[in-house]
Amino acid sequence: MTTLLDTVGRYALAHADAHGLARTPIPGLCAVCATAPSGLIHEVYRPLVCLLVQGCKEVTIGAHTYTFKAGDSLLIGADVPTVSRIVDASPAAPYLSLVLELDPTIVADLVSRMDVAPAGNEAMVRVARTESEVVDTALRLTRLLERPAALAILQDALLREMHYWLLAGRHGAAIRQLGWPDGHVQRIARAIAVLRAEYTRNVPVERLAAIADMSPSSFHHHFRAVTSLSPLQFQKHLRLVQARRLLITQGASASSAAFAVGYESVPQFTREYGRMFGASPARDARAAREQGGQRAA
């Protein structure tokens, strides 16, 4: 009998790039493969669910560290900065995961049709055992990757079904917060979208608060509650993660990476980079390239 391990492993091993990421033609869906434990991986993920099929991984958000293993699913329900590392992977038993970015439009439509109460202030990051319905839907979805003609016709229905079972399962209360347009999570998400698009510029917090339809003080409070950072810290995180990507993947110099992401002072960039990544830009990029520059979810 074909299992999710079979389909994800087959696709990931055939399509993974140098960083272990295997994109699929299905919007928001990718597979991840690693044959060895990784160094620290810094990211600012969009809302997603990661189904861990084989191996083990640690993810740190703020002061909290979550460990999840085969059979678990990790929910990241908001745009939050993470530091993660793969702790169990080998050529004989590679780390394998299936990652689905949550679609707020699908979530909102399903929530409006489901007989559920409005979500409260649920933790936006959590680990739980993956429900059998989610595994079954994921298996049928990944099997279609080998049948492009059927995929084009059936993928939308299966993506919708996947979102439904996630909403109906252990992560449902947290995911439902993405489906309430006037909720704090969605309001903060609108401000984060602007920060992502304009992270190289200085964006006044008053403008972000207005986009979220909040007072500046209320905006600060809810922004930190959702992301664990202040708006300024969040933007700095975006800049440094993108700068690191330029250093590793494009071989950019520290000065060119600094200016590309909006820094006006190279010494300031170097100091803040070192505080976040634990090494100077040049040393960190060199070490990451030697490790393969892994970036995985």
Backbone torsions as a table, in degrees:
resi	resn	phi	psi	omega
1	MET	NA	132.6	178.8
2	THR	-70.4	135.1	179.3
3	THR	-116.4	169.5	177.2
4	LEU	-63.3	-34.2	175.8
5	LEU	-59.8	-42.1	179.7
6	ASP	-62.3	-50.7	-172.9
7	THR	-71.0	-42.3	179.3
8	VAL	-67.1	-43.9	179.8
9	GLY	-61.7	-44.7	-179.2
10	ARG	-62.8	-44.7	-178.2
11	TYR	-69.9	-45.0	-176.9
12	ALA	-63.9	-44.1	-178.1
13	LEU	-66.9	-27.4	-179.2
14	ALA	-85.3	-26.3	-170.6
15	HIS	-122.2	-2.1	-176.4
16	ALA	-65.6	140.6	176.1
17	ASP	-85.1	-169.9	-176.8
18	ALA	-63.5	-18.6	-179.2
19	HIS	-99.5	5.7	178.2
20	GLY	84.9	8.7	-177.3
21	LEU	-99.1	124.0	179.0
22	ALA	-113.6	99.3	178.9
23	ARG	-72.8	153.5	177.7
24	THR	-121.4	164.7	176.0
25	PRO	-73.4	-4.7	178.9
26	ILE	-85.5	123.6	-177.8
27	PRO	-54.1	126.8	174.8
28	GLY	81.2	0.7	-176.6
29	LEU	-112.1	132.0	174.8
30	CYS	-146.9	162.2	174.5
31	ALA	-114.7	153.1	-178.5
32	VAL	-129.2	137.8	-179.2
33	CYS	-135.5	137.7	174.5
34	ALA	-144.9	134.7	-178.0
35	THR	-101.6	6.7	177.7
36	ALA	-155.1	155.5	174.1
37	PRO	-56.4	150.2	-175.3
38	SER	-106.6	166.9	166.4
39	GLY	-78.3	-170.2	-179.7
40	LEU	-72.1	135.5	-179.2
41	ILE	-115.2	116.7	-179.5
42	HIS	-101.3	130.1	179.6
43	GLU	-150.4	164.7	167.4
44	VAL	-124.2	93.4	-173.8
45	TYR	-78.9	151.5	166.9
46	ARG	-80.7	166.6	179.2
47	PRO	-55.1	129.7	-175.5
48	LEU	-155.7	165.9	169.3
49	VAL	-124.9	130.8	179.3
50	CYS	-113.3	117.6	175.9
51	LEU	-93.8	114.1	-178.6
52	LEU	-86.9	120.0	-173.7
53	VAL	-96.9	-34.5	179.8
54	GLN	-156.1	142.0	179.1
55	GLY	100.1	-161.1	-177.7
56	CYS	-153.3	147.1	-178.1
57	LYS	-145.1	149.4	173.3
58	GLU	-114.4	136.7	178.4
59	VAL	-129.7	128.8	179.4
60	THR	-113.9	128.4	174.6
61	ILE	-126.8	116.4	-176.3
62	GLY	61.3	-125.5	-178.7
63	ALA	-94.7	3.1	-174.5
64	HIS	-108.0	134.8	176.0
65	THR	-116.7	131.3	-179.1
66	TYR	-115.8	134.5	175.9
67	THR	-112.8	128.1	176.5
68	PHE	-135.7	150.9	-171.7
69	LYS	-135.8	-177.8	-176.8
70	ALA	-52.1	131.2	-178.5
71	GLY	94.9	-8.3	177.3
72	ASP	-98.2	159.5	171.3
73	SER	-128.4	139.6	177.7
74	LEU	-105.4	126.9	173.4
75	LEU	-104.0	128.6	167.1
76	ILE	-116.5	104.8	-168.7
77	GLY	-92.2	4.3	178.9
78	ALA	-154.4	170.3	177.3
79	ASP	-73.7	96.3	-177.5
80	VAL	-125.2	141.8	175.6
81	PRO	-70.9	135.4	-179.7
82	THR	-130.2	153.8	169.1
83	VAL	-125.9	122.2	-175.2
84	SER	-135.0	165.6	174.0
85	ARG	-155.1	141.4	175.0
86	ILE	-81.6	125.2	-174.7
87	VAL	-109.8	-11.8	-179.3
88	ASP	-139.8	106.7	179.0
89	ALA	-164.5	143.7	178.3
90	SER	-153.3	164.2	176.6
91	PRO	-58.5	-34.8	-179.4
92	ALA	-76.4	-31.3	179.8
93	ALA	-137.9	77.6	-176.7
94	PRO	-66.3	152.3	169.5
95	TYR	-65.4	130.3	179.1
96	LEU	-136.9	132.3	175.4
97	SER	-144.3	158.1	176.1
98	LEU	-119.3	125.3	-173.3
99	VAL	-117.8	128.7	177.8
100	LEU	-123.0	118.3	171.8
101	GLU	-72.9	129.7	-178.1
102	LEU	-72.7	138.5	180.0
103	ASP	-98.1	109.0	-177.2
104	PRO	-59.2	-30.7	179.8
105	THR	-66.3	-45.0	177.7
106	ILE	-64.7	-43.1	-179.9
107	VAL	-59.4	-46.9	-177.8
108	ALA	-62.3	-42.0	-179.2
109	ASP	-66.2	-43.7	-179.4
110	LEU	-66.7	-41.7	179.5
111	VAL	-60.5	-37.8	-179.8
112	SER	-67.2	-21.7	-178.5
113	ARG	-99.0	-16.5	-177.4
114	MET	-90.1	145.4	179.7
115	ASP	-85.7	75.4	-177.7
116	VAL	-131.1	152.7	178.4
117	ALA	-78.0	154.2	175.3
118	PRO	-55.9	142.4	-178.1
119	ALA	-69.4	146.3	174.5
120	GLY	-92.1	-156.2	178.8
121	ASN	-86.4	76.8	-178.6
122	GLU	-82.1	149.9	174.0
123	ALA	-60.7	131.6	-174.5
124	MET	-86.4	-5.5	174.5
125	VAL	-129.5	129.8	-178.9
126	ARG	-158.6	157.0	176.7
127	VAL	-123.1	136.0	178.0
128	ALA	-151.8	163.4	174.1
129	ARG	-66.2	141.5	-177.5
130	THR	-80.3	128.8	-179.5
131	GLU	-67.7	150.7	-178.0
132	SER	-61.8	-33.7	179.8
133	GLU	-65.9	-37.3	178.1
134	VAL	-67.6	-43.7	178.6
135	VAL	-61.2	-44.0	-179.2
136	ASP	-62.1	-44.4	179.7
137	THR	-66.3	-41.6	177.9
138	ALA	-61.9	-39.0	178.9
139	LEU	-63.3	-46.7	179.7
140	ARG	-64.5	-35.3	179.3
141	LEU	-67.5	-45.2	-178.0
142	THR	-72.8	-29.4	175.8
143	ARG	-63.3	-31.2	179.7
144	LEU	-69.4	-17.7	179.4
145	LEU	-61.2	-23.1	178.6
146	GLU	-93.3	3.3	179.7
147	ARG	-134.5	76.7	-173.8
148	PRO	-55.5	-37.3	-178.4
149	ALA	-63.7	-42.3	178.7
150	ALA	-73.1	-34.9	-179.2
151	LEU	-58.4	-44.3	-177.4
152	ALA	-59.9	-29.2	-176.6
153	ILE	-91.6	-35.9	-169.9
154	LEU	-102.1	-13.2	-171.5
155	GLN	-63.2	-39.4	-177.6
156	ASP	-61.8	-42.2	-179.8
157	ALA	-66.3	-39.3	-179.3
158	LEU	-71.8	-36.1	175.2
159	LEU	-62.2	-41.8	178.6
160	ARG	-64.5	-42.4	178.3
161	GLU	-62.8	-39.7	179.0
162	MET	-60.7	-45.8	178.2
163	HIS	-62.2	-38.5	-179.4
164	TYR	-61.7	-49.2	-177.3
165	TRP	-66.4	-32.9	175.1
166	LEU	-65.3	-41.5	178.0
167	LEU	-66.3	-32.7	-178.2
168	ALA	-84.0	-7.5	-173.9
169	GLY	-102.8	-157.2	-172.4
170	ARG	-64.8	-28.8	179.6
171	HIS	-88.9	-1.0	-168.4
172	GLY	-57.8	-44.7	-176.5
173	ALA	-60.9	-40.0	179.4
174	ALA	-71.1	-41.1	-179.3
175	ILE	-65.8	-33.5	-178.6
176	ARG	-60.6	-23.6	179.0
177	GLN	-64.0	-22.5	175.8
178	LEU	-74.8	-15.6	-173.7
179	GLY	-98.1	0.1	179.8
180	TRP	-105.0	104.3	-171.8
181	PRO	-60.0	-26.0	-179.8
182	ASP	-99.6	6.4	178.6
183	GLY	-76.5	162.0	-177.4
184	HIS	-61.7	-38.0	-178.1
185	VAL	-62.9	-44.1	180.0
186	GLN	-69.5	-36.7	177.9
187	ARG	-64.3	-44.8	177.9
188	ILE	-64.5	-36.4	179.2
189	ALA	-60.1	-35.5	178.9
190	ARG	-65.6	-39.0	177.8
191	ALA	-69.2	-39.1	179.6
192	ILE	-63.9	-35.7	178.1
193	ALA	-59.9	-37.9	177.7
194	VAL	-69.2	-42.5	178.2
195	LEU	-61.5	-39.9	178.6
196	ARG	-64.7	-40.9	-176.9
197	ALA	-74.5	-29.2	-173.4
198	GLU	-124.1	34.0	-173.5
199	TYR	-66.0	-19.2	179.4
200	THR	-80.7	-9.2	-178.4
201	ARG	-106.7	163.5	172.2
202	ASN	-85.6	111.0	-176.8
203	VAL	-101.4	115.1	-178.9
204	PRO	-59.1	137.3	-179.1
205	VAL	-64.8	-27.8	178.2
206	GLU	-63.5	-36.8	177.6
207	ARG	-67.2	-42.4	179.0
208	LEU	-64.2	-41.3	179.1
209	ALA	-63.0	-39.3	179.0
210	ALA	-65.6	-39.5	178.1
211	ILE	-62.7	-36.7	178.7
212	ALA	-82.5	-3.5	-178.0
213	ASP	57.5	48.4	178.9
214	MET	-135.2	160.4	170.0
215	SER	-71.9	156.4	179.3
216	PRO	-54.6	-42.0	-178.8
217	SER	-67.6	-42.6	178.1
218	SER	-65.8	-38.5	179.0
219	PHE	-61.0	-47.1	178.7
220	HIS	-56.6	-46.2	-177.8
221	HIS	-61.2	-49.8	-176.2
222	HIS	-74.0	-31.8	177.9
223	PHE	-63.0	-45.3	179.6
224	ARG	-67.5	-36.4	179.7
225	ALA	-63.4	-36.8	-178.2
226	VAL	-80.7	-44.2	-170.3
227	THR	-104.2	-14.5	-175.0
228	SER	76.2	3.3	-179.6
229	LEU	-130.3	162.3	169.4
230	SER	-77.3	163.1	177.6
231	PRO	-55.6	-41.2	-179.9
232	LEU	-65.5	-42.6	178.2
233	GLN	-65.3	-37.9	179.2
234	PHE	-62.9	-45.4	179.2
235	GLN	-63.4	-40.4	178.2
236	LYS	-61.1	-41.0	178.8
237	HIS	-62.1	-45.3	177.0
238	LEU	-57.1	-45.3	-178.4
239	ARG	-62.4	-46.0	-176.1
240	LEU	-69.5	-38.0	177.4
241	VAL	-63.7	-42.9	178.8
242	GLN	-67.7	-38.7	177.4
243	ALA	-61.3	-43.1	178.7
244	ARG	-61.1	-39.3	178.4
245	ARG	-62.5	-41.0	178.6
246	LEU	-65.0	-41.1	179.9
247	LEU	-63.7	-41.7	-174.0
248	ILE	-81.4	-47.8	-172.1
249	THR	-87.1	-26.5	-177.0
250	GLN	-114.6	-1.4	179.6
251	GLY	65.4	27.7	-178.8
252	ALA	-66.4	152.3	173.7
253	SER	-77.4	163.5	179.6
254	ALA	-60.6	-40.6	-177.8
255	SER	-68.3	-43.8	-178.8
256	SER	-67.8	-37.0	177.1
257	ALA	-65.6	-41.3	-179.6
258	ALA	-60.3	-49.2	-178.2
259	PHE	-68.6	-33.9	-178.4
260	ALA	-64.4	-30.7	-177.3
261	VAL	-100.7	5.3	171.4
262	GLY	110.4	0.0	177.1
263	TYR	-75.7	143.5	175.4
264	GLU	-102.9	-13.6	-178.3
265	SER	-125.3	118.4	178.2
266	VAL	-66.7	-42.1	176.7
267	PRO	-58.6	-40.7	177.6
268	GLN	-63.2	-43.6	177.7
269	PHE	-58.3	-46.1	-177.5
270	THR	-63.0	-41.6	178.5
271	ARG	-63.0	-48.4	-176.7
272	GLU	-69.5	-34.6	176.5
273	TYR	-62.8	-45.3	-179.8
274	GLY	-63.4	-39.1	179.0
275	ARG	-64.6	-36.7	-176.6
276	MET	-80.8	-43.7	-173.1
277	PHE	-103.8	-5.6	174.9
278	GLY	79.0	11.1	179.3
279	ALA	-160.3	163.6	176.7
280	SER	-65.7	158.4	179.8
281	PRO	-53.6	-45.7	-177.2
282	ALA	-64.9	-46.5	-178.3
283	ARG	-66.1	-42.9	-179.2
284	ASP	-63.7	-44.6	-179.9
285	ALA	-63.0	-40.3	180.0
286	ARG	-63.9	-44.9	179.4
287	ALA	-64.8	-39.7	-179.0
288	ALA	-66.7	-39.2	178.4
289	ARG	-65.7	-35.6	178.4
290	GLU	-67.1	-30.4	177.8
291	GLN	-86.6	0.1	-179.6
292	GLY	94.3	2.6	177.1
293	GLY	59.1	37.7	-172.8
294	GLN	-59.4	137.0	174.5
295	ARG	-137.9	111.1	-175.4
296	ALA	-141.5	161.6	179.1
297	ALA	-118.9	NA	NA
